[in-house]
Each structure stands twice: as structure tokens, then as C-alpha cells.
Amino acid sequence: MGMSETLKAISDPVRRDILEMLKTGKKSAGEIAEKFNLTGATVSYHLSQLKKADLIAESKYKNFIYYELNASVFEEVLTWIYSLGGKKDEEN
């Protein structure tokens, strides 16, 4: 997934809230959904967008799907953002 897709995925406040939730560890789709006043289908859509952007990973255990952060993508985004700052001129 490219940088523009990643930035688009995190531009939505609900998706950012989901990412915040996942900072503390894996959560099931049900645990995520109960924190929002949204339909299950809407939460599922947001999760699919985050997964498509490779910002989260899913794992299945019995009848549950668990989601967790994919930290490597965040490292790539931060590296790119820091690179925009350029290098300081050592002579000044």
C-alpha cells in the first residue's frame, strides 16, 4: 500500500480512534465496535480500510477476529515525514 493510501486511511477520525484503541494491544471486532455509536457494518468498513492500508493486522481465534497495530507501517510514515524536514545547514 502506498503512502497516499496510508494517509487517506488515517485521515478519518473514527479510524484514528480505532488505532488509539489498538495501542494497548489486540482487540476483537466486537470490543472495537462497542466503543462506537456506529453500526457493525460501518465499524467493519473502517477496519477493512485500515487493513487495506496495512495499518492493522488481523488474526482469527475460534469464532473471533482480533486486530492489532502494524507498527512497521507507522515507522515508514514517520521516516518519510522526518525526511521532509531536510538537513540543517551546518554552516549557519
N, C-alpha and C positions, 0 to 999 in steps of 0.2 A: 504494500500500500504506500502511496506517495505522501509527501509532506502536505500537499493541499488537502487530501482526503483526511489526514490525521487532524489538521487544524479545523477543518469543517466539522468533524465529529465532536471536537471539544468546544465548539462554539455554542452548543446548546446547553443552557443552564441545567436541565434535568440530567443530561449525560455527565456534566461536571459533578453534580451531586452524587450520581452513582459511583463515579471514580473516587470521590471523597469517602464514600461508604466502604469501598473496597480497600482503602489504605490499611484498614485494621485486619484484613485477611479475607479468606474466601467467604462468599455468601451465596445462598441458594437464590434462585429466581424469586421464590416466594418471599424470602426475607427482604429482598430488594423491593419487590412490589408493595409490600405492606407499609413501606415508608413514604409512599407517594399516593396522592389522591388522583390516580390515573387508572384506566382500565388495564387489565393484564396484557391485552394486545398492544397497548401503547408502550408499556414498560418493555415488552418483548421486542418491539421495534427499536427502542433506544439501545437495548442490549445488542441487538443484531448490528446496529450501526457502529457501536464501539468494537464489536468483534471483527467486523469487516475492516475497520481501521487498524486492527491488530493491537488495540489498546488494552483489551482484556482477552483472557483465555478461558475456555470452559472445560470442565471435566464432569463426567457422569458417575454417579454412585447410586446404585439401586434405581429408584424412580425419580431421583433428583438431579438437577443440573446445577453445578456450582461455578461461580465466576470469580476470577482473581485478576489483579493488575498484571500487565505485561510490562515490567519496568524497563526493559531494553528499548522499547519504542520511546518512552519518555526521555531516556538518556540521549537518543538520537535527536529528538526535538530540541532539547536543551543545548546540545552541542551545536546544532545549526543556529539557534538563537544567539548563543555566545559568539559565534563566528561573525555575526552581523556587526558586532561592536568594533571589529577591526583591531589592529595592533596600535598601541600607543607609540608615538614617535619619541624615541629615547633622547633626542637632542633637545626637546622642549622641557 
